[in-house]
Amino acid sequence: MTAKLHCFGESGNAYKAALTMALTGYDWEPVWVDFFHGASRSLEFLSINEMGEAPVLVEGELVLTQSCVIQLHVAERTGKLLAEDRAEMLRWMFWDAQKGTGQQGSLRFLMNFVPEAKRPHEAIRWLSGRVQAALGTLEHHLTGRDWIVGTAPSLADTACCGYLYYPEPFGFERSNFPAISAWLDRIAALPGWKHPYELMPGNPSDRA
């Protein structure tokens, strides 16, 4: 049965789930959520996710929300991308949800998708500092390592890279983070990898 991932290309959290399925060879297809025109707040969408957020995985009678839950489901079904040290893998996935994509996504949204006249500059300044600190943590951890946990790619990697391939600026310059940049290249070299705008429907150019 082909699983359906309700997602949109601009979402790094949806990308975490989509990339996990792409790298594991999972049988899935994307279903576009027109987030920027309010689709995630519609009664139809809220009936499958009361939180009003993407991604949502629908597989027969099974409905899963939150990217980390979807990632774990896919990895456990396929036996792929599971680190031998499960606790360490989960530690980085939870770190990412709070300090990584949890902050990068908000900053990227405020800097790129809120009309310039309405952007909260003080909030952007504060959040930028938080994002830089978290990127510094990841850069330090990846220095001298190929992967976040152990010697092979895992869900920790597909979680923490969620927003780092996007072109829209939010303070992440690959040249400033050589260990992260090399790690992103290693992920992009894995069979099945695709850029978020190629893997999922939805692109800022569609609204230009």
N, C-alpha and C positions, 0 to 999 in steps of 0.2 A: 504494500500500500504506500503510495506516494504521500509523504508528509507535506503539509502546506505551512510555510512560514510567512505570517503576516508581518510585513517589514517595509522599509523605504530606504533608498540609497543613501540619504544624508545621515542616517542614524548609525553611529558607531556601536551602540549597544546591539542593534539588529545585526550589524556586521560580525560581531563576536559569535553570534549563533550561526549565521550563514557561513562564515569562514570555517567554523568547526565542522559543519556538515559537508562543505566542499572538500576539505582535507581528508575526511574519513570515508568519502565515497557514499555518503548517506543518500537515500532515495528521497529527494525533496524538490519542491518548486516554490518560488516566491509568489506571494499575493500582495500587490501594492496597497499600502495604506497611504491615502492622500492626506498626510499629517498637516500640511500647511494650509489646507482648506477645511480643517476640523474633523476629518474622518475618525480620528481616534476618540472623539467625544460624542460620536453618534450613538444612538441607542443600539444599533446593530453591533457596533464594535464593543460597546460596554457589556453586551450580553456574553461576550467571550472573554473579556478582561475588564473587570470592574475598576481596575486601576487606570484605565484609559491610556495604556502605554504599549508601544511596540518594542520588542517582537512578541508575537504569540505563535506558538507551534500547535497546529491542529493535526492530529494523526488518528483517524477513526474517531473513537469516543474520547480519546485522550486530548486534553487541552492543557498546555503548559505555558506559563508566563515567567518573565524575568530571564535575562540572557544566561546567567550562571546555571539556572535550573535546566534550561534547554541544552546547554553545553554538556552538563553532566549526564543527562538522559542519552544524548547522542553517543558520547564516549563510552558509556556503560553498555549500550546496545551493540556497539561495533567493536569494543575492546581496544580502541585506538585513542591516542592522545591522553592516556592515563599515566601519570607519573608513578614511579615505584613508591616514592614518598608522598602518599596521598595528602597527609596533613600539610606538608610544605606547599603542595600544589594549591590546596584550598586556601592556605594563608595568603598566597599571592592573588588568587581570584577575589577574595574578600577585600584585600588591600586595594585592588584595582577598582572595585565597585565604589569605594569611598574616596580614595585619594587619586586614582588614575582617571579612568573614563568618567567617573562620577563628577570630577571637577572639570576635566577637559571638555566634555560635552557641553556643560553649561557655559563655559567661557567662549567656546567656538560659536555657540548659538547667539550669545550676546554681542559678539564682535562682528558677526556676519549675517545673521538672519533677522535681527531686530533693526528696524529703520534707523539710520544714523542719527536722526534728530532725537530719537527716543532712547538711545543707548545710555545705560546707567554707568557713567564713567568711574565713579568711586567704587562701585561693585566690581567693575572690570579690573581696576587697578589692584584691589584686594585679592580677587580670585587669581589674577595673573601671578602674584607672589606665591600663592598656594600651589599652582600648577608647576611653576619652576622648581619649587622645593621637591615636589613629588617626582618630577623628571630627573632631578639630581639623585634621588634615592634609587631610581631604576637604573640610571647610568652607572652609578657606583656598583650596584649589584651585578650588572652585566659585564663589567670590566673583567676580562680574563675568563669569561664564560661564553659558551655558544647558546645556551638555553637557560631559561629562568630557573628551572628545577631539573637537576640531573643532567644526563648526557643526550637527551632526545627531546623533541618538541612535545609539549603537553598543553592542556587547557590553560595553564598559567600563561603561556605565550599567546594563545588565541584570544585570551581575555585582555591582557595588558597592551596589545597592539591595536585595540579597537578603533581609536581615533587618529592614530599616528601616520596613516597613509593618506589622509585627506589633504587636499591642496589649500583649503581655506585657512587663513592665518589665525593662530591663537597662541603664538609665542613659542611654538616648537619649530626650531630650525635644526635640521639634521646635522649640519656642520658643527653645531655647538655640542652635540651629543654623539661622538663617534662610536661608542659601544652600542648605543641604541640603534644607530644607523646601520651598523654591520649586522645586528640581530634582525632588523627589519628586512635586510637583503636576504638573510638566510630563510626567513619565513616565506618571502616572495619566491624563493627558488623551490619551494616544496610543490610536488605534483598536486594540481587542483587549485592552487592559489589564484585568486583574481582580485583586482582592485575593487573596493566597495561599489563604485559606480558602474562596474561591469557585472558584479555579482548579483546586485539587487536593483529593481526599478526605482526611478526617482533620482533627479539630478538638478542642482540649482539652475542649470542652463534651460531646463524645461519651463521654468517660471520667468526666464529673462524676457 
